[in-house]
Amino acid sequence: MTVGPCAAAVKTGYGLARPLIITGGWCYVWPCVQQCQLLDLRVMTLDVRSPSVYTKQGVPITVVSTAQVKISA
């Protein structure tokens, strides 16, 4: 399996004590005894904070949130 620069491969199965993570390269997977799954690295987690937000009725609130953004190519 070949892995590009924006992805990682997670290889598991026979002969591996723990999962092997491959980025920007290749790996051989033995059919039926090992697995390899791709993980996209173009997902970013952003912390969004707005300390002075007013509701429609004029009540001040503080907004703290987390967003996950995926970049499409």
N, C-alpha and C positions, 0 to 999 in steps of 0.2 A: 504494500500500500504506500502511495506517495502522499506526502503532506505538504501543503503550500505554506506561505509565510503568514497567512491570516487564520491558520487552523492548527489544532494539535490532535494527535492520535493517541488514544489510550488503549494499550494492548494488555490483555489479561488471558489467563489460562495456564495450561500445562507448561512446566518449566520456569515459571515466574513466581517468586515468593510474594511479590507485591506488584501492583500495576506499573507498567512502563509507559512513560509519557514521552512522545516524540514530537518535536516542533521543527518545521522546516527541513524535512528529510524523508527517509523511507524506512520501512521495516517489512520483514517477511512474516507472514502469519501462516502457521500450520493449519490446514483445513480440518475441521471437526474437533480440534483440541484446543485451539486458541481463538480469541475474538479480538476485533479491533473496531473501535468506535471513534468517529470524528467529533471534535468539539470546536465550535466556531469561536474565535477569539475577538470578533468584531462587536461584542456586546460590552457596553460600558455602564457602570453604576454611578449615578450622580446623586449627591445630597443637595436638595433644594431647600433653602431657608428664606422666608420672607418675614422679617420681624414686625413690620407695620402694615398690616393688611386690614382694611375696613370692609365690613359686610355691607349689604344693601341698606340696612337700617342704621349704619354708622357706628357699629360696635367694633372696637379694635380687637384683632386677634393675631396670634402668632402662628405661622404655618411652618411646620418642619416635615419634610417628606423625602422619600427615596424613589428615584426613577431608574429603570433599566432601559437603556437606549441601544437599539441595534442599528448599525450602519450598513445600509444596503449599497452594494457596488453596482 
